[in-house]
């Protein structure tokens, strides 16, 4: 069953919600629902830990990624901050 209610937000709160709505494509109502669920009705600590435990090792049988996970992560992240700054003409060593 869905219940309707009206709330009053401060201007700054409404502005943040409106900006996030535009950025994410989600309605303000959906953003509020998600926030309430996350803060007041989400998973228990035990449920979160169970989900985390269940996720360990899920990539162990993958054959499409290198065995060297450190190198793989570096490839995903791309160049470091220093290289990005240099490309922008903001050499950090200058």
DRENTOR-876342 format. One record per residue: residue in one letter; x, y negated, z of N, C-alpha, C in turn. Coordinates in steps of 0.2 Angstrom, whole numbers, plus 5000, padded with zeros to 4 digits. Each point is the difference from the previous one (the first is absolute). Example, Ala and Ser with C-alpha at 12.3 -4.5 7.8 and 13.67 -1.06 7.14 Angstrom:
A506650285039499649945000500449945000/S499849954996500449945001499649955003/
This chain:
X500450065000499649945000500449945000/X499949954996500449945000499649945004/X500449975003499749945004500249944997/X499649955001500249934997500149965006/X500549955000500249955005500349944997/X499949955004500349944997500649985005/X500549974998500649985004500249934998/X500349975005500349934998500750005001/X500349984994500850005000500249935000/X500650005003500449934999500249994993/X500049944998500249984993500650044998/X500550005004500750044998499950074999/X499550035004499950085000499650014993/X499649964999499650004993500450004994/X500549955001500549984994500450064999/X500350035006500450064999499650064997/X499450015002499650054997499849994993/X499949944998499849984993500750014996/X500549985002500750014996500150084999/X499950045006500250074999499450034995/X499449985001499550024995500249994993/X500249944998500249994994500650044998/X500550005004500650044999499950084999/X499650035004499950075000499450024995/X499549954999499450024996499550035005/X500150015006499550025005499649955002/X499350015002499649955002500249985007/X499849945003500149985007499750055004/X499450034999499750045004500450075001/X500350024994500450065001500649995004/X500349944999500649995004499850005007/X499549975002499850005007499850075003/X499750044996499850075002500750045001/X500449994995500750045001500449975006/X499949945002500449975005499750035007/X499350005000499750035006500150075001/X500050044994500250075001500750015002/X500449964998500850015001500149985008/X499649955002500249985007499550035005/X499450024998499650025005499750074999/X500150034994499750074999500450044996/X500649995000500550044995500250065004/X500550044997500250065003500349995007/X499950055004500350005006500850014999/X500449995005500750015000500250074998/X499650055003500150074999499950014992/X499549984998499850014993500549974995/X500349945002500549974996500650045000/X500250035006500650045001499950064996/X499450035000499950064996500149994993/X499749954997500149984993500749994998/X500449975005500749994998500450065000/X499850055005500450065000499850044994/X499450004998499850044994500349974994/X500349945000500349974994500750024999/X500350025006500850014999500150064995/X500549994996500250054996499650014993/X499549964999499550014995500450004993/X500649975000500449994993500550055000/X500050055004500650055000500050044994/X499550014997500050054994500049964993/X500049935001500049964994500750014996/X499950014993500650014996500249944996/X499549955000500149944995500449955004/X500250015006500449945003500750035002/X500549965000500750025002500050035007/X500550055001500150025007500349955005/X500349954997500349955004499549955001/X499750005006499449965001500249925001/X500649995003500349935001500149974993/X500250044995500149974993499349994997/X499650045001499350004997499749935003/X500049995006499749945003500349944997/X500750005000500449944997499749994993/X499950054996499749994993499349975000/X499650025005499349985001500049925001/X500549995005500049935002500349954995/X500450024996500449964995500649975004/X500249944996500649975003499949975007/X500549995003499949975007499949935000/X499949975006499849935000500549954997/X500750025001500549964997499950004993/X499950054997499950004992499449964998/X499550015004499449964998500149935000/X500449985006500149935001500549974994/X500550044998500449984995499649994994/X499650044998499649994994499649945000/X499849985006499649945001500449945000/X500750015000500549945000500149985007/X499850045005500149995007500550045003/X500650004998500550055002500149995007/X499950055004500150005008500749995002/X500550014996500749995002500349934998/X499649964997500249934999499949965006/
